[in-house]
Amino acid sequence: MDASSGAREESALGLRSLTIILGFILLGLVLLMATGHAGTLVVLAPHPDDAEASCGGLIANAVAAGDTVFILTMTGGELGVWGRSPAEARTIREAEARNAAAVLGAQVLFFGGMDGSLAVDTSATNRLLNILEGLHPSVVVAPWPLDVHPDHQATGLLAWRVVHDRSTTFDLYFYETSNSPHTKSAHFVPTEYIDITSVLRLKQTALSQQVSQHPEEWWPMYEAMALVHGYAADVQYAEAYVRARTSSGMGGRAMGTSRTLPIVR
């Protein structure tokens, strides 16, 4: 083989290698365009059933879009199983939480708080901050702080405190829960709606895994809420959320206030 033939063969080999590399790059771009930008959603749930009840549709939609979803359960629901000790109830409800998360394709984590005694203090705030820093969420959703249940209030307030830390970059949204006999949180006025029409039954199936809580007795209330929010959003069923507006004086991430509305051209 002469020198020129060897050079041509080496050049051809290089071109084939480059073609293969470019092919993989193109495939990656095609997949990225097809699936969109995958992010991480963290749902803060005061008790093991709150994530599915209030955010099951959002979770299902996020998973279908390719996002990673973590359900961070703040307490073990230790007071929520009649006739069982706190330790027994926690074991039962943690298992139910894992089953429910699996239905939706989410992962479940446990914060370690005690049912009915979740505190809003520096220790809990720092612990939540550290956990969220490790998860790198794009979006965090938490209960509306003016909920009627103290654990729901505490979870919302902890999220509100953490989002103002200068190290955080996620967007925070609040969701509504329903607690008999109260069926509406104070001053909860949605800013965002999520269409859950196609995943409503999947949400119901996930919630049905919370057997100890007898969701068949109170699911109709959540379905009615989804119907009302759907009417407001011009879809059949929807979940509603409030976007948190952070202050430039705390955290340095002010939500911009425009002088005009965007002009559609």
Secondary structure, 3 states (H helix, E strand, C coil): CCHHHHHHHHHHHHHHHHHHHHHHHHHHHHHHHHHCCCCEEEEEECCCCHHHHHHHHHHHHHHHCCCEEEEEEEECCCCCCCCCCHHHHHHHHHHHHHHHHHHHCCEEEEEEECCCCCCCCHHHHHHHHHHHHHHCCCEEEEECCCCCCHHHHHHHHHHHHHHCCCCCCCEEEEECCCECCECCCCCCCCCEEEECHHHHHHHHHHHCCCHHHCHHHCHHHHHHHHHHHHHHHCCCCEEEEEECCCCCCCCCCCCCCCCCCCCCC
